[in-house]
Amino acid sequence: MQEQDAARQAAIAAYEVERKQLMRIFAANFKELRQQLGLSQEELADKTNLHRTNIGSYEQADHEPTLSTMLILADAFDVSLDRLAEGMPVPKERRPRRNLKKTRS
């Protein structure tokens, strides 16, 4: 049982490290595109009808946008989703399942 718990914790840690790396790349792309348009966070928030704090959290890699939000942002930037995701590798880690079935010993 301890081996399963250790393996699960290792999988969660690897997933979180990779997820944070992906978010940092997205955040850099996001901020670059906003600045290229000469928009403040507040102006982008008004343009997209998103809250300014969400805009800030995307730029700080603190919050992961939903697919629909990414589509709204891509439209506001007049770019494809590919451009927003530029430089992001395909994730290798998958979110570990929460409720692993316990095996009998």
Steps between C-alpha positions, in 0.01 A plus 500: 500500500784741582657431161172593329475819705860593416445429131182709503675790673784484246249502212318799648828689545611429141160609368509826698856585386411446136170688533676801653757499217222500241325785679821708508536463122134588446536801732800631305313462169192663647686802639700544178183507289327745735800732495530478119148636478590777743221402738502526875360211699192711567451577130533132409253412773251748354559371147445137599240551775730317742592625844829688524617276783462200270716672240767558765482144624550365146807721459640382834434133415280476807181397323436267209245634251223281369483414133216748446706775666797413280276535193380840622860611558618373161217692336588818692867464397396406144719189513446124490503278806828369361656841557380512861648153555820565305798327658289284729597133479236231502462395865652165588346479843131441552304612800512212746162351578363598836352170605730218410353158559675325782645165414483207735822372648 
